[in-house]
Amino acid sequence: MSVLTIKLDPVALREATAQAIMGTLTSDIRRDILDQSIRALLTPSTDSWRKGKSPIQEAFDQAVMQIAREEAKRIVSEDATIAAKIKDLLRETADKVISCDTEQLSQRMADAFVSSLRRD
């Protein structure tokens, strides 16, 4: 008995599905879908975690953060003086955390966590 195995490219399958769906929609329905999609991208979120940002604002913020991280990595990797200063600062900070009163540190961390959950 032979076994038939079919492998489909997931990207091609998604594209074919999208074309099949779009082919069955009237132009009015397509226009409504596009209109609702644009509104959804521009509508601020009511979710407290997103702090009222629309999906397009979130995407922009993420892109800016990614570019800033990449640029910071480039700057640090190309400048040994800056890398050494950051390393010293991290060591100093770690020493302070390790040597501080753990009760006070845990309370400050708990307070910071609770305040981060509150909506501004």
Secondary structure, 3 states (H helix, E strand, C coil): CCCCCCCCCHHHHHHHHHHHHHHHCCHHHHHHHHHHHHHHHHCCCCCHHHCCCCHHHHHHHHHHHHHHHHHHHHHHHHCHHHHHHHHHHHHHHHHHHHHCCHHHHHHHHHHHHHHHHCCC
